[in-house]
Amino acid sequence: MDREYSSFGALKGLVLYLLPFAIIGAILGIFWQAMSLSMAGLLVWHYYYQQKLTDWLWNSRNMMPPTAPGSWSYIYDGIYRNQRRSQQRRRSLAQLLRRFREAAEALPDAAIVFRRDGSLLWSNQLAQFYFGLKWPDDAGMRLSNLIRHPEFFSYLSKGNFEEALTIPSPARDSLDIEIRVMPYSDDQYLLVARDVTQIKQLDNLRKDFVANVSHELKTPLTVLQGYLEMVEDPSMTPPGMMTKAVGEMQRQSERMRLLIDQLLELSRMETPSHDVFDRVVDAPVLLQQLQTEAEKLGKAKSINVHFDIAPIKVYGKEDALRSAMQNLITNAIRYNHEGGDIRVTWQMVGSEVEFSVEDTGPGIASEHLPRLTERFYRVDKDRNSERGGTGLGLSIVKQALQHHNCELQVNSALGKGSRFWFRLPAGLRVTNKRH
């Protein structure tokens, strides 16, 4: 095994084989007949070992070649050596391919390899999740048949991959997928896709936020500008009109101040805090203060406000809890009808502490309930605008409650009033063992 082939050695072996036939043929006077016989024997010998080679290559599962004398031993050994080298290369390639696939599976993005004609070569699991592919069942199929979307088909057909393409996921309706394609060989392309749903939502929220803030500030500013132009010459303005103008400007200024204050408060609440469980909030005292304010607000609309306050203290952020409770109480008064009732409770429910505001107002349709805590979302924009709302109150409540590991709950139906409530976890209640 592993001998070096020698042309001289092969020639020497042939000469040594033919020499006895030549000598005997020359002595007996049958030289050419003897040489023909030797060549025939050599042909049979080569054919025999050729058959052995064929049987070994096609039928034998043994890597070791059969034994053979002469030049055939070099042939067998050479083939064995090449097979062993090929086997080592295959192992190296298989190991490299396995590492590549493991690395591709570890990527946070989906990856697809396809040919220039669009036929699928390989995809990782995330690509199968995003696009509904099945590997290796879909191997060789065209991507345009597997990912059925007009914009994706046009994107592949044009072959211009300088810009990324964003399409909804064909397998997951709630996902938006950004696709980039990069050539990495003469006939192969790498498609990389990532989930941009959250980025797109944040961008939409940013646009909506800017649009809503601009709208909320534009209305009072327009009113102020109109009245200021009207009172540029006080001598030409009747006293009654002047009084109305000043009052309206004060009201619009207060509306802008409230909007800005709520935006700043919302921004502060979005800052992470780690002191929630260290400070004691005297909730009964806080609610008594809110009761006094609520009774003054409700008196103007003849609304009956009832408070049921249990002597329960909690751990948390007093400013955040005040904002949450005050916004819920103020909303209940603002959107209740004249002569209505409001009941505010602070009590134990099981092991948790519940705050609840229940009113006899017009109620809220079920399709609006999931979006109530979105910034600037309003069930009835005209009605809410007239009553002084900014659309930020429940967003502030949501952020305040997140600091206390709880969520706002709403029970409401048209014509039957509403109930807004939340429950603080049992761990936030102040007990004798902790305080």
C-alpha positions in Angstrom: 0.0 0.0 0.0 1.0 3.6 -0.6 3.9 2.6 -2.9 5.2 5.0 -5.5 4.5 4.0 -9.1 7.7 3.4 -11.2 7.6 3.3 -15.1 11.0 1.6 -15.0 9.7 -1.1 -12.6 6.6 -1.7 -14.9 8.8 -2.0 -18.0 11.2 -4.3 -16.1 8.4 -6.6 -15.1 7.1 -6.8 -18.7 10.6 -7.6 -20.0 11.1 -10.4 -17.4 7.7 -11.8 -18.4 8.4 -11.9 -22.2 12.0 -12.9 -22.0 11.5 -16.7 -21.3 9.0 -16.9 -24.2 11.4 -15.2 -26.5 14.3 -17.5 -25.6 12.3 -20.7 -25.9 10.7 -19.6 -29.1 14.1 -18.7 -30.6 15.5 -22.1 -29.7 12.6 -24.1 -31.0 12.2 -21.8 -34.1 8.7 -20.7 -33.2 9.6 -17.2 -31.9 6.5 -15.4 -33.1 4.2 -18.1 -32.1 5.8 -18.1 -28.6 5.5 -14.3 -28.4 1.8 -14.5 -29.5 1.1 -17.0 -26.8 2.8 -14.8 -24.2 0.7 -11.8 -25.3 -2.4 -13.9 -25.2 -1.6 -15.0 -21.7 -0.8 -11.4 -20.7 -4.2 -10.3 -22.1 -6.1 -13.0 -20.2 -4.1 -12.0 -17.0 -5.0 -8.3 -17.5 -8.7 -9.1 -18.2 -8.9 -11.2 -15.1 -7.6 -8.5 -12.8 -9.7 -5.9 -14.6 -12.8 -7.9 -13.7 -11.6 -8.1 -10.1 -11.2 -4.3 -10.2 -14.7 -3.8 -11.6 -16.2 -6.2 -9.0 -14.5 -4.3 -6.2 -15.5 -0.9 -7.5 -19.2 -1.7 -8.1 -20.1 -4.6 -5.8 -17.7 -4.6 -2.8 -18.4 -2.6 0.3 -14.9 -3.0 1.5 -12.6 -0.1 1.2 -9.5 -2.3 1.0 -8.7 -3.4 -2.6 -8.1 -7.0 -3.6 -4.5 -8.3 -3.9 -2.9 -8.3 -7.3 0.6 -8.8 -8.6 2.6 -6.5 -11.0 1.2 -3.3 -12.4 -2.3 -4.1 -11.2 -1.1 -3.7 -7.6 -0.2 -0.1 -8.4 -3.6 0.5 -10.0 -5.4 -1.0 -7.0 -3.3 1.0 -4.6 -3.7 4.2 -6.6 -7.5 3.9 -6.7 -7.5 3.1 -3.0 -5.4 6.1 -2.2 -7.7 8.4 -4.3 -10.8 6.9 -2.6 -9.3 7.6 0.8 -8.5 11.2 -0.1 -12.0 11.7 -1.5 -13.4 10.3 1.7 -11.4 12.7 3.8 -12.5 15.6 1.5 -16.1 14.5 1.9 -15.8 14.4 5.6 -14.2 17.8 5.7 -16.9 19.2 3.4 -19.7 17.6 5.4 -18.2 19.0 8.6 -17.9 22.4 7.0 -21.5 22.2 5.6 -22.7 21.2 9.1 -21.0 24.1 10.7 -22.4 26.5 8.0 -25.9 25.2 8.7 -25.5 25.4 12.4 -24.2 29.0 12.0 -27.1 29.8 9.7 -29.6 28.4 12.1 -28.1 30.5 14.9 -28.6 33.7 12.9 -31.4 36.0 14.1 -32.5 36.4 10.4 -34.0 34.0 7.9 -31.7 32.7 5.2 -32.4 31.2 1.8 -30.0 30.1 -0.9 -31.3 29.9 -4.4 -30.0 29.8 -8.0 -30.2 32.4 -10.6 -33.3 30.8 -12.1 -35.1 31.1 -8.7 -34.9 27.4 -7.7 -34.5 26.8 -4.0 -31.3 25.2 -2.8 -31.5 25.6 1.0 -33.3 27.5 3.8 -32.9 27.7 7.6 -35.7 27.1 10.1 -36.5 30.8 10.5 -37.1 31.1 6.8 -39.4 28.1 6.9 -41.3 29.9 9.8 -41.6 33.3 7.9 -42.4 32.0 4.5 -44.0 28.6 5.1 -41.3 26.7 3.3 -40.6 23.0 3.8 -37.0 21.9 3.7 -35.9 19.6 2.0 -39.3 18.9 0.4 -39.3 22.2 -1.5 -35.7 21.9 -2.8 -35.5 22.7 -6.5 -38.8 24.5 -6.6 -39.0 28.2 -7.7 -39.2 30.7 -5.0 -41.8 32.7 -6.8 -44.1 29.6 -6.6 -43.3 29.1 -2.9 -43.6 32.8 -1.8 -46.7 34.0 -3.6 -46.7 37.8 -3.4 -46.9 40.1 -6.5 -44.2 42.5 -5.2 -41.8 39.6 -4.4 -42.4 38.1 -7.9 -41.6 41.5 -9.5 -38.6 42.0 -7.2 -37.1 38.6 -8.3 -38.0 39.2 -12.0 -36.3 42.6 -12.2 -33.1 41.3 -10.6 -32.3 44.7 -9.0 -31.5 43.9 -5.4 -29.9 47.3 -4.4 -33.0 48.2 -2.3 -34.7 46.1 0.4 -38.2 44.8 -0.1 -40.8 44.7 2.7 -43.8 42.4 2.4 -46.3 40.8 4.8 -45.3 37.3 5.8 -47.2 34.7 3.6 -47.3 32.3 6.5 -47.8 34.7 9.4 -50.4 37.5 8.9 -49.2 39.6 11.8 -45.5 39.9 10.6 -43.9 42.3 8.2 -40.7 40.9 6.6 -37.8 42.9 5.1 -36.0 41.0 2.4 -32.5 41.6 1.1 -30.9 39.6 -1.7 -27.1 39.3 -2.2 -25.2 37.4 -5.0 -22.3 35.3 -3.6 -21.4 33.2 -6.6 -21.9 33.1 -10.4 -25.2 31.3 -10.1 -26.3 31.5 -6.5 -27.9 34.2 -4.3 -28.4 34.5 -0.6 -31.8 35.9 0.6 -31.8 37.3 4.1 -35.1 38.3 5.8 -35.8 39.8 9.1 -38.9 40.7 11.1 -39.5 44.4 11.0 -43.0 44.4 12.5 -42.1 46.2 15.7 -40.0 48.7 13.8 -42.8 49.4 11.4 -45.3 49.7 14.3 -43.0 52.1 16.2 -42.6 54.2 13.0 -46.4 54.3 12.6 -46.7 55.3 16.3 -44.2 58.0 15.8 -46.0 59.4 12.8 -49.4 59.2 14.6 -47.9 60.8 17.7 -46.5 63.8 15.7 -49.8 64.1 13.8 -51.9 64.0 16.9 -49.8 66.4 18.9 -49.8 68.8 16.0 -53.6 68.5 15.7 -54.1 69.0 19.4 -51.9 72.1 19.5 -53.1 73.5 16.2 -56.8 73.9 17.4 -56.2 76.0 20.5 -53.4 78.0 18.7 -55.9 78.8 15.9 -58.5 80.0 18.4 -55.9 82.1 20.2 -54.7 83.7 17.0 -58.2 84.5 15.9 -59.1 86.2 19.2 -55.8 88.1 19.3 -56.4 89.4 15.8 -59.9 90.5 16.9 -58.7 92.4 20.0 -55.8 94.1 18.3 -57.8 97.4 18.6 -59.6 97.2 22.0 -61.6 100.3 21.2 -63.3 98.5 18.4 -64.2 95.4 20.5 -67.4 95.5 22.5 -66.8 94.8 26.3 -68.9 91.6 26.1 -66.9 90.3 23.2 -63.7 91.1 25.0 -64.7 89.2 28.1 -65.7 86.2 26.0 -62.4 86.4 24.1 -60.3 86.5 27.3 -62.2 83.6 28.8 -61.9 81.5 25.6 -58.1 82.3 25.4 -57.7 81.3 29.0 -59.5 78.0 28.3 -57.4 77.2 25.3 -54.2 78.1 27.1 -55.2 75.8 29.9 -55.9 73.0 27.4 -52.4 73.4 25.9 -50.8 73.4 29.3 -52.7 70.3 30.3 -51.6 68.5 27.1 -47.9 69.5 27.7 -48.1 68.5 31.3 -49.5 65.1 30.4 -46.9 64.5 27.7 -44.2 65.3 30.2 -45.8 63.0 32.8 -46.1 60.2 30.3 -42.4 60.6 29.4 -41.4 60.5 33.0 -43.4 57.3 33.6 -41.8 55.5 30.7 -38.4 55.8 32.5 -37.7 52.5 34.3 -37.9 52.6 38.0 -36.6 50.2 40.7 -38.0 51.7 43.9 -41.6 50.5 43.6 -41.5 48.1 46.5 -39.5 50.3 48.9 -41.9 53.3 49.5 -45.1 53.2 51.4 -48.2 54.9 49.9 -50.9 56.0 52.4 -53.7 55.2 49.9 -56.6 56.2 52.3 -55.1 59.7 52.8 -54.5 60.0 49.0 -58.0 58.9 48.2 -59.5 61.4 50.7 -57.7 64.2 48.8 -59.0 62.9 45.5 -62.5 62.6 47.0 -62.5 66.3 47.8 -61.4 67.2 44.3 -64.0 64.8 42.7 -66.8 66.3 44.8 -66.0 69.8 43.6 -65.9 68.6 39.9 -69.1 66.6 40.2 -71.0 69.4 41.9 -71.1 71.4 38.6 -72.9 68.5 36.9 -74.9 67.4 39.9 -73.1 64.1 39.9 -73.2 62.0 43.1 -69.7 60.8 44.0 -69.4 57.9 46.5 -66.1 56.7 48.0 -65.6 53.4 49.8 -62.1 53.4 51.2 -60.6 50.5 53.2 -57.6 51.3 55.5 -55.1 49.6 53.2 -51.6 51.0 52.6 -49.4 49.7 49.7 -45.9 49.9 48.4 -45.3 51.8 45.3 -44.9 55.2 43.6 -47.3 57.7 45.1 -47.2 60.1 42.1 -47.9 57.3 39.6 -50.8 55.9 41.7 -52.2 59.4 42.2 -52.1 60.0 38.4 -53.8 56.7 37.7 -56.6 57.1 40.2 -57.1 60.8 39.4 -57.4 60.2 35.7 -59.9 57.4 36.1 -62.0 59.5 38.5 -61.8 62.6 36.3 -62.8 60.6 33.2 -65.8 59.1 35.0 -67.0 62.6 35.9 -66.3 64.2 32.5 -68.1 61.6 30.5 -71.0 60.9 32.9 -74.4 62.6 32.3 -75.9 65.2 34.6 -77.3 63.7 37.8 -75.4 60.5 37.3 -73.6 58.4 40.0 -69.9 57.4 40.5 -68.7 54.9 43.0 -65.0 54.6 43.8 -63.8 51.7 45.9 -60.5 50.7 47.5 -60.7 47.3 49.0 -59.2 43.8 49.3 -60.3 41.2 46.7 -58.8 37.9 47.8 -55.1 38.5 48.4 -54.9 41.6 46.1 -55.9 45.2 46.5 -58.4 46.5 44.1 -59.1 50.1 43.0 -62.4 50.5 41.0 -64.3 53.4 39.5 -67.8 52.7 38.4 -70.1 55.2 36.6 -73.6 55.4 35.1 -72.4 57.1 31.9 -73.2 56.2 28.3 -70.8 53.3 28.2 -68.3 52.2 25.6 -68.8 49.9 22.6 -66.9 46.6 22.8 -64.8 47.3 19.6 -63.2 50.4 21.3 -62.1 48.6 24.5 -58.8 47.1 23.3 -57.6 50.5 22.1 -58.6 52.7 25.0 -55.0 53.0 26.4 -53.5 54.0 23.0 -52.2 57.6 23.0 -54.7 60.1 21.6 -57.3 57.4 20.9 -60.8 58.7 21.4 -64.1 56.8 21.2 -65.9 60.0 20.1 -63.4 62.7 19.0 -65.9 65.5 18.8 -67.5 64.8 22.2 -64.2 64.2 23.9 -62.7 67.4 22.4 -65.6 69.5 23.7 -65.2 68.0 27.2 -61.5 68.9 27.4 -59.9 65.5 27.0 -56.5 65.1 25.4 -56.6 61.4 24.7 -53.6 60.8 27.0 -55.3 60.1 30.3 -55.6 56.3 30.0 -52.1 56.1 28.4 -50.8 57.6 31.7 -52.9 55.1 33.7 -51.4 52.2 31.7 -47.8 53.4 32.3 -48.4 54.1 36.0 -49.8 50.6 36.5 -47.0 48.9 34.6 -44.7 50.3 37.3 -46.8 48.3 39.8 -47.0 45.0 37.9 -50.7 45.3 37.0 -53.0 46.2 34.2 -56.0 48.4 33.7 -59.3 46.4 33.2 -62.5 47.7 31.7 -66.0 46.4 31.8 -68.4 48.5 29.8 -71.5 48.3 27.5 -73.4 51.0 25.7 -76.2 52.5 27.8 -75.1 50.6 30.9 -72.1 52.6 32.2 -68.5 51.6 32.7 -66.2 50.1 35.3 -62.5 50.8 35.3 -60.4 48.8 37.7 -57.0 47.4 38.6 -55.6 45.1 41.2 -52.3 45.5 42.8 -50.4 42.2 43.5 -50.5 40.8 47.0 -46.8 41.6 47.5 -47.5 45.3 47.3 -49.8 45.4 50.3 -48.3 46.7 53.5 -48.7 44.2 56.3 -47.5 44.2 59.9 -44.8 41.7 59.0 -43.3 44.0 56.4 -44.0 47.4 57.9 
